[in-house]
């Protein structure tokens, strides 16, 4: 048995869309069927201390450490990420 963790830095407006994309990747009908999924899964998020979200969060140092460890990976532009999550029209800039 393995647990898969994926660290993603996302803006608050991207959170619900990102969770929906992950849910659909793991279950063809997340939240739309009786009984358990074929793969056990859940999502969880932690807000940064700067966000207006109550509860525990990442410090600026923790966020910087995550960014440092993720930086070597080729990343999409902000507009491309938002577009892929359905938050921008597919023909927008970026």
Number of C-alpha atoms within 10 A of each C-alpha: 3 4 6 6 7 5 9 12 16 14 12 13 10 15 15 11 16 18 16 14 16 15 17 13 11 16 18 12 11 15 12 8 10 6 7 11 14 9 8 9 13 9 9 5 13 12 18 20 15 10 11 9 12 10 9 11 16 15 13 12 9 12 15 12 12 15 14 10 10 14 10 8 7 7 10 11 11 11 16 17 17 21 17 15 18 14 14 14 12 12 7 9 10 11
